Amino acid sequence: MISDSLKIIRSAVDGFDAQLIAVSKQQSDEKINEALDLGLRTFGENRVQEAQSRWAHRRDLYSDLKLHLIGPLQTNKVKDACTLFNCIHTLDREKLARAIYKHAPDMPCFIQVNTGNEPQKAGISLENLDNFHQFCVDLGIKIIGLMCIPPLDDRPDSHFKTLEERARSLNLPNLSMGMSGDYDIALEYGATHIRVGSKLFGKR
């Protein structure tokens, strides 16, 4: 039951200044409607097209709905993304920054950081983070924080600690980190946005 899972997650979040993002990708309409009935209004999606099919018609029904893009964004999807989403967590290159600024200069964005230097994973490297952040600031992009996805075979602690330190050095107030398997650890390192899917909705 989503209600039971939600109670457990909210209990863990209690005492922390953190926002739960319910990761709704690939979930059934039945589960989405149940989550909405329970009062959840902040959801995360990985793909623009899938999110459009799930949420475009629900926008009119729930005026307080907040959608976060937490998956990689192609530049040719930026216009649609900026129309649908309230926040983008995966800004990681100059071309994408320019496209977002063109279509939605006030869009709140997290810079995705590849803390594990994984070649197959999106995200700016730690070495290039400061320069990229300055580029975004100079461009006029609204950077509100940093985001990361630690390597699967690594303990997440060091990655969360690194992200927290870098965000502090850049005077960024928000940290998008922590998923179903490690959100409790992320909270201890200052996560302000946790992205929880399977722990809330159950396995797909």
Summary of the structure (lengths in Angstrom):
residues: 204
radius of gyration: 16.3
end to end distance: 13.4
largest distance: 46.8
contacts: 653
relative contact order: 0.16
helix: 42%
strand: 19%
